[in-house]
């Protein structure tokens, strides 16, 4: 497998626990486009953004290099999922009104991907690289999660994670840039839901390889003690940002 596959092994968890994007994001992306015939959602995972785009475009071609992710994707009548690399998309020349990449651009071979964008985009089409940054949790669990993210998982994050933390400002982006109002993502999660999300982090596999299960068990215990009743729903927030351009 030639791509950096951090997520095929957690595809079920990805489908169950990765947060969905706010409906307003897809609405704003659609408003940038002059036509709404085809959106191409690249690195779609299990369809977290694809299904929202399906509410605004006649067709959505959603692809991911991981066949396991695509197999777990959320169905939508206007979304077609296919396993394909971002650098060789199964999309016709000059057909895409929108090309979106949500929480995946930092994994791509960007020069090759950008060449594909130029090939498939309709003149004036929009490219959107979207990312959400470090989450925060309200109340006492917040500092516990922050320590785990930075101090325990921190040394094991792939280097590409730095682009996420920078809101993609560190990625090359050779296009005329458009602005999108700053926004965020929110969820109301129980303790098991938050732990399920943490279980999809790309830092966990190398953490386990280096230190075994003990750090994860300690974190689970500390988070549970700080949370209280695990069925209580706490507010989770992520900053949402990206790079947006016209092709």
ROSE-4610 file (N, C-alpha, C; in Angstrom, 1 decimal, always signed):
// ROSE-4610
residu = [X/X/X/X/X/X/X/X/X/X/X/X/X/X/X/X/X/X/X/X/X/X/X/X/X/X/X/X/X/X/X/X/X/X/X/X/X/X/X/X/X/X/X/X/X/X/X/X/X/X/X/X/X/X/X/X/X/X/X/X/X/X/X/X/X/X/X/X/X/X/X/X/X/X/X/X/X/X/X/X/X/X/X/X/X/X/X/X/X/X/X/X/X/X/X/X/X/X/X/X/X/X/X/X/X/X/X/X/X/X/X/X/X/X/X/X/X/X/X/X/X/X/X/X/X/X/X/X/X/X/X/X/X/X/X/X/X/X/X/X/X/X/X/X/X/X/X/X/X/X/X/X/X/X/X/X/X/X/X/X/X/X/X/X/X/X/X/X/X/X/X/X/X/X/X/X/X/X/X/X/X/X/X/X/X/X/X/X/X/X/X/X/X/X/X/X/X/X/X/X/X/X/X/X/X/X/X/X/X/X/X/X/X/X/X/X/X/X/X/X/X/X/X/X/X/X/X/X/X/X/X/X/X/X/X/X/X/X/X/X/X/X/X/X/X/X/X/X/X/X/X/X/X/X/X/X/X/X/X/X/X/X/X/X/X/X/X/X/X/X/X/X/X/X/X/X/X/X/X/X/X/X/X/X/X/X/X/X/X/X/X/X/X/X/X/X/X/X/X/X/X/X/X/X/X/X/X/X/X/X/X/X/X/X/X/X/X/X/X/X/X/X/X/X/X/X/X/X/X/X/X/X/X/X/X/X/X/X/X/X/X/X/X/X/X/X/X/X/X/X/X/X/X/X/X/X/X/X/X/X/X/X/X/X/X/X/X/X/X/X/X/X/X/X/X/X/X/X/X/X/X/X/X/X/X/X/X/X/X/X/X/X/X/X/X/X/X/X/X/X/X/X/X/X/X/X/X/X/X/X/X/X/X/X/X/X/X/X/X/X/X/X/X/X/X/X/X/X/X/X/X/X/X/X/X/X/X/X/X/X/X/X/X/X/X/X/X/X/X/X/X/X/X/X/X/X/X/X/X/X/X/X/X/X/X/X/X/X/X/X/X/X/X/X/X/X/X/X/X/X/X/X/X/X/X/X/X/X/X/X/X/X/X/X/X/X/X/X/X/X/X/X/X/X/X/X/X/X/X/X/X/X/X/X/X/X/X/X/X/X/X/X/X/X/X/X/X/X/X/X/X/X/X/X/X/X/X/X/X/X/X/X/X/X/X/X/X/X/X/X/X/X/X/X/X/X/X/X/X/X/X/X/X/X/X/X/X/X/X/X/X/X/X/X/X/X/X/X/X/X/X/X/X/X/X/X/X/X/X/X/X/X/X/X/X/X/X/X/X/X/X/X/X/X/X/X/X/X/X/X/X/X/X/X/X/X/X/X/X/X/X/X/X/X/X/X/X/X/X/X/X/X/X/X/X/X/X/X/X/X/X/X/X/X/X/X/X/X/X/X/X/X/X/X/X/X/X/X/X/X/X/X/X/X/X/X/X/X/X/X/X/X/X/X/X/X/X/X/X/X/X/X/X/X/X/X/X/X/X/X/X/X/X/X/X/X/X/X/X/X/X/X/X/X/X/X/X/X/X/X/X/X/X/X/X/X/X/X/X/X/X/X/X/X/X/X/X/X/X/X/X/X/X/X/X/X/X/X/X/X/X]
num = [1/1/1/2/2/2/3/3/3/4/4/4/5/5/5/6/6/6/7/7/7/8/8/8/9/9/9/10/10/10/11/11/11/12/12/12/13/13/13/14/14/14/15/15/15/16/16/16/17/17/17/18/18/18/19/19/19/20/20/20/21/21/21/22/22/22/23/23/23/24/24/24/25/25/25/26/26/26/27/27/27/28/28/28/29/29/29/30/30/30/31/31/31/32/32/32/33/33/33/34/34/34/35/35/35/36/36/36/37/37/37/38/38/38/39/39/39/40/40/40/41/41/41/42/42/42/43/43/43/44/44/44/45/45/45/46/46/46/47/47/47/48/48/48/49/49/49/50/50/50/51/51/51/52/52/52/53/53/53/54/54/54/55/55/55/56/56/56/57/57/57/58/58/58/59/59/59/60/60/60/61/61/61/62/62/62/63/63/63/64/64/64/65/65/65/66/66/66/67/67/67/68/68/68/69/69/69/70/70/70/71/71/71/72/72/72/73/73/73/74/74/74/75/75/75/76/76/76/77/77/77/78/78/78/79/79/79/80/80/80/81/81/81/82/82/82/83/83/83/84/84/84/85/85/85/86/86/86/87/87/87/88/88/88/89/89/89/90/90/90/91/91/91/92/92/92/93/93/93/94/94/94/95/95/95/96/96/96/97/97/97/98/98/98/99/99/99/100/100/100/101/101/101/102/102/102/103/103/103/104/104/104/105/105/105/106/106/106/107/107/107/108/108/108/109/109/109/110/110/110/111/111/111/112/112/112/113/113/113/114/114/114/115/115/115/116/116/116/117/117/117/118/118/118/119/119/119/120/120/120/121/121/121/122/122/122/123/123/123/124/124/124/125/125/125/126/126/126/127/127/127/128/128/128/129/129/129/130/130/130/131/131/131/132/132/132/133/133/133/134/134/134/135/135/135/136/136/136/137/137/137/138/138/138/139/139/139/140/140/140/141/141/141/142/142/142/143/143/143/144/144/144/145/145/145/146/146/146/147/147/147/148/148/148/149/149/149/150/150/150/151/151/151/152/152/152/153/153/153/154/154/154/155/155/155/156/156/156/157/157/157/158/158/158/159/159/159/160/160/160/161/161/161/162/162/162/163/163/163/164/164/164/165/165/165/166/166/166/167/167/167/168/168/168/169/169/169/170/170/170/171/171/171/172/172/172/173/173/173/174/174/174/175/175/175/176/176/176/177/177/177/178/178/178/179/179/179/180/180/180/181/181/181/182/182/182/183/183/183/184/184/184/185/185/185/186/186/186/187/187/187/188/188/188/189/189/189/190/190/190/191/191/191/192/192/192/193/193/193/194/194/194/195/195/195/196/196/196/197/197/197/198/198/198/199/199/199/200/200/200/201/201/201/202/202/202/203/203/203/204/204/204/205/205/205/206/206/206/207/207/207/208/208/208/209/209/209/210/210/210/211/211/211/212/212/212/213/213/213/214/214/214/215/215/215/216/216/216/217/217/217/218/218/218/219/219/219/220/220/220/221/221/221/222/222/222/223/223/223/224/224/224/225/225/225/226/226/226/227/227/227/228/228/228/229/229/229/230/230/230/231/231/231/232/232/232/233/233/233/234/234/234/235/235/235/236/236/236/237/237/237/238/238/238/239/239/239/240/240/240/241/241/241/242/242/242/243/243/243/244/244/244/245/245/245/246/246/246/247/247/247]
x = [+0.9/+0.0/+0.9/+0.7/+1.7/+1.3/+0.0/-0.3/-0.1/-0.1/+0.2/-1.2/-1.3/-2.6/-2.7/-3.2/-3.4/-4.7/-5.7/-7.1/-7.9/-7.3/-8.1/-8.4/-7.4/-7.6/-8.7/-9.0/-10.0/-11.2/-11.5/-12.6/-14.0/-14.2/-15.5/-15.6/-14.5/-14.5/-14.6/-14.0/-14.0/-15.5/-16.2/-17.6/-18.5/-18.2/-19.0/-18.7/-17.4/-17.0/-16.5/-16.1/-15.6/-16.7/-16.4/-17.5/-17.9/-19.2/-19.7/-19.5/-19.4/-19.2/-20.5/-20.5/-21.8/-22.4/-23.7/-24.4/-24.1/-23.8/-23.5/-22.2/-21.3/-20.1/-20.4/-21.1/-21.5/-22.3/-23.2/-24.0/-23.0/-22.0/-21.1/-20.2/-19.8/-19.0/-19.8/-21.1/-21.9/-22.1/-22.2/-22.4/-21.3/-20.1/-18.9/-18.9/-19.7/-19.7/-20.8/-20.4/-21.4/-22.4/-22.0/-22.8/-22.8/-23.8/-23.9/-24.2/-23.5/-23.7/-22.9/-21.6/-20.7/-19.8/-19.8/-18.8/-18.0/-16.7/-15.7/-15.1/-15.5/-15.0/-13.9/-12.7/-11.4/-11.0/-10.5/-10.2/-11.4/-12.5/-13.8/-14.0/-13.1/-13.3/-14.5/-15.4/-16.7/-17.8/-17.5/-18.6/-19.0/-18.1/-18.5/-18.9/-18.2/-18.6/-19.5/-19.2/-19.9/-21.4/-22.0/-23.4/-24.0/-23.3/-23.8/-23.7/-22.6/-22.5/-23.7/-24.1/-25.2/-26.5/-26.6/-27.8/-27.8/-26.6/-26.4/-26.0/-25.5/-25.0/-25.8/-26.0/-26.7/-26.0/-24.7/-23.9/-22.7/-22.3/-21.1/-20.3/-19.1/-18.1/-17.2/-17.3/-16.5/-15.6/-14.3/-13.3/-12.3/-11.8/-10.7/-9.8/-8.5/-7.5/-7.8/-8.5/-8.7/-10.1/-10.0/-11.2/-12.0/-11.4/-12.1/-12.9/-12.4/-13.1/-14.4/-14.2/-15.3/-16.4/-16.0/-16.9/-17.8/-17.4/-18.1/-18.9/-18.8/-19.3/-20.9/-21.3/-22.8/-23.4/-24.4/-25.1/-25.9/-25.9/-26.7/-27.1/-28.3/-28.8/-28.0/-27.4/-26.6/-25.1/-24.7/-23.2/-22.8/-21.8/-21.2/-19.8/-19.5/-18.3/-17.4/-16.1/-15.2/-13.8/-13.1/-11.8/-10.8/-10.1/-9.2/-8.3/-7.0/-6.1/-6.4/-6.1/-6.4/-5.6/-4.5/-3.6/-4.0/-5.1/-5.6/-7.1/-7.8/-9.2/-10.0/-11.1/-11.9/-13.0/-12.5/-13.4/-13.0/-14.0/-13.7/-13.1/-12.4/-11.8/-12.8/-12.5/-13.3/-14.7/-15.0/-16.4/-16.7/-15.8/-16.0/-16.3/-17.4/-17.7/-17.0/-16.9/-16.2/-15.4/-14.1/-13.3/-13.0/-13.4/-13.2/-12.3/-11.5/-10.7/-10.8/-11.5/-11.8/-10.9/-10.0/-9.2/-8.3/-7.8/-7.0/-5.9/-6.0/-5.0/-3.6/-3.3/-2.0/-1.4/-2.2/-1.6/-1.3/-1.7/-1.6/-0.2/+0.0/+1.1/+0.6/+0.8/+0.1/+0.4/+1.6/+1.9/+1.1/+1.0/+0.3/-1.2/-1.7/-3.1/-3.5/-2.7/-3.1/-3.2/-2.3/-2.4/-3.7/-4.2/-5.5/-6.6/-6.5/-7.5/-7.6/-6.5/-6.5/-7.1/-6.9/-7.5/-9.0/-9.5/-10.9/-11.8/-11.3/-12.1/-12.7/-14.0/-14.6/-13.9/-13.8/-13.2/-14.0/-13.2/-13.9/-14.3/-14.0/-14.3/-13.6/-14.1/-13.5/-12.8/-11.7/-10.9/-11.0/-11.4/-11.5/-10.7/-9.7/-8.9/-9.4/-10.0/-10.7/-10.1/-9.9/-9.3/-9.9/-10.0/-10.4/-9.2/-9.0/-7.8/-8.0/-7.2/-7.2/-8.5/-9.2/-10.5/-10.3/-11.3/-11.4/-12.7/-12.7/-13.8/-14.1/-15.4/-15.8/-15.6/-15.3/-15.3/-14.0/-14.0/-12.8/-12.1/-12.8/-12.1/-11.2/-11.4/-10.6/-9.1/-8.6/-7.1/-6.6/-7.4/-7.0/-6.7/-7.7/-7.5/-6.4/-6.2/-5.1/-3.8/-3.6/-2.3/-2.1/-3.1/-2.9/-2.5/-3.2/-2.9/-1.5/-1.1/+0.2/+1.4/+1.2/+2.3/+2.5/+1.4/+1.5/+1.4/+0.4/+0.3/+1.2/+1.6/+2.3/+3.5/+4.4/+5.6/+5.4/+4.1/+3.8/+2.9/+2.5/+1.8/+2.7/+2.1/+2.9/+3.2/+4.4/+4.8/+3.7/+2.9/+1.9/+0.9/+0.8/-0.2/+0.1/+1.3/+1.6/+0.8/+0.5/-0.2/-1.7/-2.2/-3.6/-3.5/-2.5/-2.5/-2.3/-1.7/-1.5/-2.7/-3.8/-4.9/-4.7/-3.7/-3.3/-2.6/-2.2/-1.5/-0.1/+0.4/+1.7/+1.8/+0.6/+0.6/+0.8/+1.5/+1.5/+0.1/-0.2/-1.5/-1.4/-1.1/-0.8/-2.0/-3.0/-4.3/-4.7/-5.6/-6.2/-7.1/-6.8/-7.5/-8.8/-9.8/-11.1/-11.1/-12.0/-12.1/-13.5/-13.4/-14.6/-14.7/-15.9/-15.9/-15.4/-14.7/-14.2/-15.4/-15.3/-16.3/-15.7/-16.6/-16.1/-17.0/-16.7/-17.5/-17.8/-19.0/-19.3/-20.0/-20.0/-20.7/-21.0/-22.0/-22.4/-22.2/-21.1/-20.7/-20.7/-21.0/-20.8/-19.3/-18.9/-17.6/-17.2/-18.1/-17.7/-17.5/-18.3/-18.2/-16.9/-16.5/-15.2/-14.0/-14.1/-13.0/-13.0/-14.2/-14.2/-13.5/-13.7/-13.1/-11.6/-11.1/-9.7/-9.1/-9.8/-9.3/-9.1/-9.5/-9.2/-8.0/-7.4/-6.2/-5.1/-4.4/-3.2/-2.0/-2.0/-0.9/-1.0/-2.1/-2.3/-1.5/-1.5/-0.8/+0.7/+1.4/+2.8/+3.0/+2.0/+2.1/+2.0/+1.1/+1.0/+2.3/+2.8/+4.0/+5.2/+5.2/+6.4/+6.2/+4.9/+4.7/+3.6/+3.0/+2.0/+0.7/-0.2/-1.5/-1.5/-0.5/-0.5/-0.9/-0.3/-0.7/-2.1/-2.7/-4.1/-5.0/-4.6/-5.4/-5.4/-4.2/-4.1/-5.0/-4.9/-5.7/-7.2/-7.7/-9.1/-9.5/-8.7/-9.1/-9.2/-8.2/-8.2/-9.3/-9.6/-10.7/-12.0/-12.2/-13.4/-13.6/-12.6/-12.7/-13.0/-12.5/-12.8/-14.2/-14.7/-16.0/-17.2/-17.0/-18.2/-19.0/-20.3/-21.3/-21.0/-20.6/-20.2/-21.3/-22.5/-23.6/-23.9/-23.2/-23.4/-22.8/-23.5/-23.0/-22.3/-21.1/-20.3/-20.0/-19.9/-19.7/-18.2/-18.1/-16.8/-16.7/-15.6/-15.4/-14.1/-14.1/-12.9/-12.9/-11.8/-11.7/-11.7/-12.4/-12.5/-11.9/-11.0/-10.3/-9.9/-9.2/-8.8/-8.2/-8.1/-7.6/-8.6/-9.0/-10.1/-9.6/-9.8/-9.3/-10.1/-10.0/-10.7/-9.7/-10.1/-9.2/-9.4]
y = [-1.2/+0.0/+1.2/+2.1/+3.2/+4.4/+4.6/+5.8/+5.5/+6.6/+6.5/+6.1/+4.9/+4.4/+4.3/+5.3/+5.4/+4.9/+4.7/+4.7/+3.4/+2.6/+1.4/+0.5/+0.4/-0.5/+0.0/+1.3/+1.8/+2.4/+1.7/+2.3/+2.2/+1.2/+1.1/+2.2/+2.4/+3.5/+4.8/+5.0/+6.2/+6.6/+5.5/+5.8/+6.1/+5.5/+5.6/+6.9/+7.3/+8.3/+9.6/+9.6/+10.9/+11.9/+13.2/+14.2/+14.5/+14.9/+15.4/+16.9/+17.4/+18.8/+19.5/+20.8/+21.5/+21.7/+21.6/+21.8/+23.1/+24.1/+25.4/+25.4/+24.5/+24.4/+24.0/+23.0/+22.6/+23.6/+24.3/+25.4/+26.5/+26.9/+28.0/+27.5/+26.3/+25.8/+25.9/+25.5/+25.5/+26.9/+27.9/+29.3/+29.9/+29.3/+29.7/+29.3/+28.3/+27.7/+28.3/+28.5/+29.1/+28.0/+26.8/+25.7/+24.6/+23.7/+22.7/+21.3/+21.0/+19.7/+18.6/+18.9/+17.8/+18.4/+17.7/+17.9/+16.7/+16.9/+15.7/+15.8/+14.9/+14.9/+13.8/+14.4/+13.5/+13.2/+12.0/+11.5/+11.6/+11.0/+11.2/+10.4/+9.5/+8.7/+7.9/+8.0/+7.3/+8.3/+9.4/+10.3/+11.4/+11.8/+12.9/+14.2/+14.6/+15.7/+15.4/+14.2/+13.9/+14.0/+13.5/+13.4/+14.8/+15.8/+17.2/+17.8/+17.5/+18.0/+17.5/+16.3/+15.7/+16.5/+17.3/+18.2/+19.4/+19.7/+20.9/+20.7/+19.5/+19.2/+18.0/+18.1/+17.0/+15.7/+15.7/+14.5/+14.8/+13.8/+13.8/+12.6/+12.7/+11.6/+11.7/+10.7/+10.7/+9.5/+9.8/+8.7/+8.8/+7.6/+7.5/+6.4/+6.6/+5.5/+4.3/+4.3/+3.2/+2.5/+1.3/+0.6/+0.3/+0.1/-0.2/+1.0/+2.2/+3.4/+3.5/+3.4/+3.5/+2.5/+1.3/+0.2/+0.6/+1.5/+1.9/+3.2/+3.7/+5.1/+5.2/+6.3/+6.6/+6.7/+5.9/+6.1/+7.4/+7.9/+9.0/+8.9/+9.2/+8.9/+9.6/+10.8/+11.5/+11.4/+10.5/+10.3/+8.9/+8.9/+7.6/+7.5/+6.4/+6.2/+5.2/+5.6/+4.7/+4.7/+3.6/+3.6/+4.0/+5.1/+5.7/+6.6/+6.7/+7.7/+9.1/+10.1/+11.5/+11.9/+11.3/+11.7/+11.1/+10.2/+9.6/+9.4/+10.5/+10.4/+9.9/+9.1/+8.6/+9.6/+10.8/+11.9/+12.4/+12.8/+13.3/+14.7/+15.1/+16.4/+17.5/+18.6/+19.8/+19.6/+18.8/+18.5/+18.9/+19.2/+19.4/+20.8/+21.1/+22.5/+22.7/+21.7/+21.8/+20.6/+20.8/+19.7/+20.0/+19.1/+19.2/+18.1/+18.5/+17.5/+17.9/+17.1/+17.4/+16.5/+17.1/+16.4/+15.4/+15.6/+14.6/+15.2/+16.5/+17.1/+17.0/+16.9/+16.8/+15.4/+14.5/+13.1/+13.0/+14.0/+13.8/+14.2/+13.7/+14.2/+15.4/+16.6/+17.8/+18.2/+18.2/+18.5/+17.7/+16.4/+15.5/+15.7/+15.9/+16.2/+17.5/+18.5/+19.8/+19.7/+18.8/+18.6/+17.9/+17.0/+16.4/+17.4/+18.3/+19.3/+20.2/+20.6/+21.4/+20.6/+19.3/+18.5/+18.4/+18.1/+17.8/+19.0/+20.1/+21.3/+21.9/+22.3/+23.2/+24.6/+25.3/+26.7/+27.5/+28.0/+28.7/+27.9/+26.6/+25.6/+26.0/+25.5/+25.8/+24.6/+24.8/+23.8/+24.2/+23.3/+23.6/+22.5/+22.9/+22.1/+22.4/+21.5/+21.8/+21.0/+21.6/+20.9/+21.3/+20.4/+20.8/+20.5/+21.4/+21.3/+20.6/+21.0/+20.3/+20.6/+19.5/+19.6/+20.1/+20.6/+21.0/+20.4/+20.1/+19.5/+20.4/+20.7/+21.5/+20.8/+21.6/+21.0/+20.3/+19.6/+18.9/+18.0/+17.3/+16.4/+17.2/+18.5/+19.2/+19.1/+19.5/+19.4/+17.9/+17.0/+15.6/+15.2/+15.6/+15.3/+16.1/+17.3/+18.1/+17.5/+17.1/+16.4/+15.2/+14.4/+13.2/+13.5/+14.5/+14.9/+15.3/+16.3/+16.9/+16.1/+15.6/+15.0/+13.5/+12.8/+11.3/+10.9/+11.3/+11.0/+11.9/+13.1/+14.1/+13.6/+12.9/+12.4/+11.4/+10.9/+9.8/+10.3/+11.5/+12.0/+12.0/+11.6/+11.7/+13.2/+13.4/+14.8/+15.7/+15.0/+15.8/+16.4/+15.9/+16.5/+18.0/+18.4/+19.8/+20.7/+20.3/+21.1/+21.3/+20.3/+20.4/+21.4/+21.3/+22.3/+23.7/+23.9/+25.2/+25.7/+24.9/+25.3/+25.3/+24.5/+24.3/+25.5/+26.5/+27.7/+27.3/+26.2/+25.8/+24.9/+24.6/+23.9/+24.8/+24.3/+25.1/+25.2/+26.3/+26.5/+27.5/+27.0/+27.9/+28.3/+28.8/+29.2/+30.6/+31.3/+32.5/+32.2/+32.8/+32.3/+33.1/+32.3/+32.9/+32.8/+33.6/+33.6/+32.9/+32.3/+31.7/+32.1/+32.6/+33.0/+31.9/+32.4/+31.4/+30.8/+29.5/+28.8/+27.7/+26.8/+25.7/+24.5/+23.5/+22.3/+22.0/+21.5/+21.2/+19.8/+19.2/+17.9/+17.9/+17.1/+16.8/+15.3/+14.9/+13.5/+13.0/+11.7/+11.0/+10.5/+10.0/+9.5/+8.4/+7.4/+6.4/+6.9/+7.9/+8.5/+9.2/+10.0/+10.7/+9.7/+8.6/+7.6/+6.9/+6.7/+6.1/+7.0/+8.3/+9.2/+9.2/+9.3/+9.2/+7.9/+6.9/+5.6/+5.6/+6.7/+6.8/+7.6/+8.2/+9.1/+8.3/+9.0/+8.4/+8.2/+8.9/+8.7/+7.4/+6.8/+5.7/+4.4/+4.1/+2.9/+3.0/+4.1/+4.2/+4.3/+4.9/+4.9/+3.5/+2.7/+1.3/+0.5/+0.7/+0.0/+0.4/+1.6/+2.1/+1.8/+1.9/+1.9/+0.9/+0.2/-0.8/-0.1/-0.8/-0.3/+0.5/+0.5/+1.1/+2.6/+3.4/+4.8/+5.1/+4.2/+4.3/+4.0/+3.0/+2.6/+3.7/+4.3/+5.4/+6.5/+6.8/+7.9/+7.6/+6.4/+6.1/+6.2/+5.8/+5.9/+7.4/+8.2/+9.6/+10.3/+10.0/+10.7/+10.3/+9.1/+8.6/+9.3/+9.4/+10.0/+11.4/+12.1/+13.5/+13.8/+12.8/+12.9/+12.8/+11.8/+11.5/+10.4/+10.6/+9.7/+9.7/+8.5/+8.5/+8.8/+8.8/+9.1/+10.6/+11.4/+12.8/+13.3/+14.1/+14.7/+16.0/+16.1/+17.3/+17.9/+19.2/+19.9/+19.8/+19.3/+19.2/+20.2/+20.9/+21.9/+21.7/+22.0/+22.0/+23.3/+23.9/+25.0/+24.5/+25.1/+24.7/+25.7/+25.3/+26.3/+25.6/+26.2/+25.6/+26.6/+26.2/+27.0/+26.8/+27.9/+27.9/+28.7/+28.1/+28.8/+28.5/+29.4/+29.2/+28.7/+27.7/+27.1/+27.7]
z = [+0.0/+0.0/+0.0/-1.0/-1.2/-0.3/+0.1/+0.9/+2.4/+3.1/+4.6/+5.2/+5.5/+5.9/+7.5/+8.1/+9.5/+10.0/+9.1/+9.5/+9.0/+8.1/+7.7/+8.9/+9.8/+10.9/+11.9/+11.8/+12.8/+12.0/+10.8/+10.0/+10.7/+11.5/+12.2/+13.2/+14.0/+14.9/+14.3/+13.1/+12.4/+12.0/+11.5/+11.1/+12.4/+13.5/+14.7/+15.4/+15.5/+16.5/+15.9/+14.6/+14.1/+14.0/+14.3/+14.3/+12.9/+12.8/+11.6/+11.5/+10.2/+10.0/+10.1/+10.5/+10.6/+9.3/+9.2/+7.9/+7.3/+8.1/+7.5/+6.7/+7.0/+6.2/+4.7/+4.5/+3.2/+2.5/+3.2/+2.6/+2.1/+2.9/+2.6/+1.4/+1.4/+0.2/-1.1/-1.0/-2.2/-2.6/-1.7/-2.1/-2.8/-2.6/-3.4/-4.8/-5.1/-6.5/-7.4/-8.6/-9.6/-10.1/-10.0/-10.4/-9.4/-9.4/-8.3/-8.9/-10.0/-10.6/-10.0/-9.7/-9.2/-8.1/-7.0/-5.9/-5.8/-5.7/-5.6/-4.2/-3.3/-1.9/-1.8/-1.6/-1.7/-0.3/-0.1/+1.3/+2.2/+1.7/+2.3/+3.6/+3.9/+5.1/+5.0/+6.0/+6.0/+5.7/+5.0/+4.5/+5.4/+6.3/+7.3/+6.6/+5.5/+4.8/+3.5/+3.0/+1.7/+1.8/+2.9/+3.0/+3.0/+3.7/+3.7/+2.3/+1.6/+0.2/-0.6/-0.4/-1.1/-1.0/+0.0/+0.1/-0.8/-1.4/-2.2/-3.6/-3.9/-5.3/-5.9/-7.2/-7.9/-7.7/-7.7/-7.6/-6.7/-5.9/-5.2/-5.4/-6.0/-6.1/-4.9/-4.1/-2.8/-2.9/-2.6/-2.7/-1.6/-1.3/-0.2/-0.7/-0.3/-0.7/+0.1/+1.2/+2.1/+1.7/+1.1/+0.8/+2.1/+3.2/+4.4/+4.9/+4.7/+5.1/+4.2/+2.9/+1.9/+2.2/+2.6/+2.9/+4.1/+5.0/+6.2/+6.0/+4.8/+4.6/+4.7/+5.1/+5.3/+3.9/+3.6/+2.3/+2.1/+0.9/+0.5/-0.9/-1.3/-2.7/-3.7/-3.4/-4.4/-4.3/-3.4/-3.1/-3.6/-4.5/-4.9/-4.3/-3.5/-2.9/-3.7/-3.8/-4.5/-3.8/-3.8/-3.3/-4.4/-4.2/-5.2/-4.5/-5.0/-4.4/-4.9/-4.1/-4.4/-5.6/-5.9/-7.0/-8.3/-8.3/-9.6/-9.4/-9.5/-9.2/-10.4/-10.2/-11.3/-11.7/-12.1/-12.4/-13.8/-14.6/-15.9/-15.9/-17.0/-17.1/-17.1/-16.3/-16.4/-15.9/-14.9/-14.5/-13.1/-12.3/-10.8/-10.5/-9.9/-9.4/-8.1/-7.3/-6.0/-5.8/-5.3/-4.8/-3.4/-2.5/-1.1/-0.5/+0.5/+1.2/+2.7/+3.4/+4.8/+5.7/+6.5/+7.5/+6.8/+5.6/+4.9/+4.0/+3.8/+2.8/+3.3/+4.6/+5.1/+4.8/+4.4/+4.1/+2.6/+1.8/+0.3/-0.3/-1.4/-2.3/-3.0/-2.4/-2.8/-4.3/-4.7/-6.1/-7.1/-6.9/-7.8/-7.6/-6.3/-6.1/-6.8/-6.6/-7.2/-8.8/-9.4/-10.8/-11.2/-10.3/-10.5/-10.4/-9.4/-9.3/-10.5/-11.1/-12.3/-13.4/-13.4/-14.5/-14.4/-13.2/-13.1/-12.8/-12.4/-12.1/-13.3/-13.2/-14.1/-14.0/-15.1/-15.0/-13.9/-13.0/-11.9/-10.7/-10.8/-9.7/-8.4/-7.3/-6.0/-5.4/-4.8/-4.0/-2.6/-1.7/-0.3/+0.5/+1.2/+2.1/+3.5/+4.2/+5.5/+6.6/+7.7/+8.9/+10.2/+11.1/+12.5/+13.4/+14.3/+15.1/+16.4/+17.5/+18.8/+19.5/+19.9/+20.6/+22.0/+22.6/+24.0/+24.5/+25.8/+26.5/+27.7/+27.9/+29.0/+30.3/+31.4/+32.7/+33.1/+34.2/+34.7/+33.7/+32.8/+31.8/+30.9/+30.7/+29.7/+29.9/+31.1/+31.4/+31.2/+31.6/+31.5/+30.0/+29.2/+27.8/+27.2/+27.6/+27.0/+27.4/+28.6/+29.0/+28.2/+27.9/+27.1/+25.7/+25.1/+23.7/+23.6/+24.4/+24.3/+24.9/+26.1/+26.8/+26.5/+26.4/+26.2/+24.8/+24.1/+22.6/+21.8/+22.3/+21.6/+20.8/+21.5/+20.8/+19.6/+19.6/+18.7/+17.5/+17.5/+16.3/+15.1/+13.9/+12.7/+12.4/+11.8/+11.6/+10.8/+10.0/+9.2/+10.2/+11.4/+12.3/+12.6/+12.4/+12.6/+11.7/+10.5/+9.6/+10.1/+10.7/+11.3/+12.4/+13.3/+14.4/+13.9/+12.8/+12.2/+11.3/+11.3/+10.5/+9.0/+8.6/+7.2/+6.6/+7.5/+6.9/+6.5/+6.9/+6.5/+5.3/+4.7/+3.5/+2.3/+1.2/+0.0/-0.6/-1.2/-1.8/-2.9/-4.1/-5.2/-6.0/-5.3/-6.0/-5.4/-6.2/-5.7/-4.5/-3.4/-2.2/-2.0/-1.4/-1.1/+0.5/+1.0/+2.5/+2.9/+4.0/+4.6/+6.0/+6.5/+7.9/+8.9/+9.9/+10.9/+11.6/+11.8/+12.5/+13.3/+13.9/+14.7/+14.6/+15.2/+15.3/+16.7/+17.0/+18.4/+18.4/+19.5/+19.8/+21.3/+21.6/+23.0/+23.2/+23.8/+23.9/+25.3/+25.4/+26.7/+26.7/+27.9/+28.1/+27.1/+26.9/+25.9/+24.5/+24.1/+22.8/+22.6/+23.6/+23.5/+23.5/+24.3/+24.2/+22.9/+22.3/+20.9/+19.9/+20.0/+19.1/+19.3/+20.6/+20.8/+20.3/+20.3/+19.7/+18.2/+17.5/+16.1/+15.8/+16.8/+16.6/+16.0/+15.0/+14.4/+15.3/+16.4/+17.3/+18.1/+18.2/+19.1/+18.7/+17.4/+17.0/+17.4/+17.1/+17.5/+19.0/+19.7/+21.1/+21.7/+21.2/+21.7/+21.4/+20.2/+19.8/+20.7/+21.2/+22.0/+23.5/+24.0/+25.4/+25.9/+24.9/+25.3/+25.7/+26.4/+26.8/+28.0/+28.8/+30.1/+30.1/+29.1/+29.1/+28.8/+27.9/+27.5/+28.7/+29.4/+30.6/+31.7/+31.9/+32.9/+32.4/+31.1/+30.6/+30.8/+30.5/+30.6/+32.0/+33.0/+34.4/+34.8/+34.5/+34.9/+34.2/+33.0/+32.3/+32.9/+33.2/+33.9/+35.2/+36.0/+37.4/+37.2/+36.2/+36.1/+35.5/+34.8/+34.1/+35.0/+35.9/+36.8/+36.0/+36.2/+35.5/+34.0/+33.4/+32.0/+31.0/+31.5/+30.6/+30.5/+31.3/+31.2/+29.9/+29.2/+27.9/+28.2/+27.7/+27.8/+26.5/+26.4/+25.2/+24.7/+23.5/+22.8/+21.7/+21.6/+20.5/+19.8/+18.5/+17.6/+16.8/+16.7/+15.7/+14.3/+13.4/+12.0/+11.1/+10.3/+9.4/+8.1/+7.2/+6.0/+5.0/+3.8/+2.7/+1.5/+0.9/-0.1/-1.3/-2.5/-3.7/-4.9/-5.9/-7.2/-8.2/-9.0/-10.0/-11.3]
